Amino acid sequence: MLDTTLHERDRELDAASAEHGFDPNVPLQIGGRYSSLVRDGRTIYLSGQIPRIGDHVAVTGVVGAEVSMERAKRAAAICALRALTLLRQELGSLDKLQAVLRMTVFVHCDAGFTQQSEVADGASDLVWRVLGAGGAHTRTSVGVQQLPKNAAVELDLIAACVEA
């Protein structure tokens, strides 16, 4: 009997990526002397991801002043797509991912903005959509004065894979 759940997460990543105009099969650009991810046994640490599609940052500016909640949540989702893409590139398939353990979401916002967690929901919702229960994670969301390339959102995460 054929296992129809095989690579279900990968198909869902591809579908979510298409909705955001993101191609998860294109190598991701990094801008410095660091690694996009580091693997230590079953634990994988990902560097911060901004909402870059190709060589263009898709959502820039200050959330709550120049960037709407809808666009900010989209930025968070694109950051999550990038993170999941890096995990798939490392593991060969998201089916080899046990769980996302921790996510930190940084929101470039004005001083009076207090809805960082709602912005972060854009990333959390996407991770849950792609990974199901494996997407349940701890999370911190914070407001910051500035992010690289004037990005509206940046996230990093820690994940666990099935085997070392």
FENPE-V997942 format. One record per backbone hydrogen bond with DSSP energy under -0.5 kcal/mol. NH is the residue of the N-H (numbers start at 1). CO is the residue of the C=O. Records with the same first field share a line. If there is no record, write none. Layout:
NH = CO, CO
This chain:
4 = 2
6 = 3
8 = 5
11 = 7
12 = 8
13 = 9
14 = 10
15 = 11
16 = 12
17 = 13
18 = 14
19 = 15
20 = 16, 17
21 = 18
22 = 17
24 = 22
26 = 23
34 = 32
38 = 45
40 = 43
43 = 40
44 = 159
45 = 38
46 = 44, 157
47 = 36
49 = 155
51 = 153
52 = 50
53 = 56
54 = 52
56 = 53
58 = 51, 56
61 = 150
63 = 61, 108
64 = 67
65 = 62
66 = 62
67 = 62
72 = 68
73 = 69
74 = 70
75 = 71
76 = 72
77 = 73
78 = 74
79 = 75
80 = 76
81 = 77
82 = 78
83 = 79
84 = 80
85 = 81
86 = 82
87 = 83
88 = 84
89 = 85
90 = 86
91 = 87
92 = 88
96 = 93
97 = 94
98 = 96, 160
99 = 160
100 = 134
101 = 99, 158
102 = 158
103 = 138
104 = 156
105 = 140
106 = 154
107 = 142
108 = 106, 152
109 = 107, 144
110 = 63
113 = 110
119 = 115
120 = 116
121 = 117
122 = 119
123 = 120
124 = 120
125 = 121
126 = 122
127 = 123
128 = 124
129 = 125
130 = 126
131 = 127
132 = 128
134 = 131
135 = 132
136 = 133
138 = 101
140 = 103
142 = 105
144 = 107
150 = 147
151 = 148
152 = 59
154 = 106
155 = 49
156 = 104
157 = 46
158 = 102
159 = 44
160 = 99
161 = 42
162 = 96
